[in-house]
Amino acid sequence: MALQSPIGGGGEGLRTPKFNPPEWQDGSWRDAALCNDKIGSMAVLFFSIYLDDIAAAKAVCQECSVQQDCLEFAINHHEPWGVWGGELFADGKIADPKKQPGRPLASKLSIN
């Protein structure tokens, strides 16, 4: 199944971010990754703060044949943030999906 970049290919007024991937020593799995279009156009999804983008990135991962390799890489290299192998990373760890961002609701606070 071929996926196209969900951020547009041109003419829509969107800028494609410049992406210069580093040279990796162990990156043979990256060539098979669905998110790797060789120009980094999907990076905006995988490193977004928006829930819709994060969900879209995770959906791409679910269809990817190297999802497990990607996840293992991120864990072993303590990736600081982004979606890797279908998981959202924050501060080098898999983020707790149950923890909601922002302040807790007043009803959840214990007031003495």
Secondary structure by P-SEA (a helix, b strand, c coil): ccccccccccccccccccccccccccccccccccccccccccccccccccaaaaaaaaaaaaaccaaaaaaaaaaaaccccccccccccccccccccccccccccccccccc
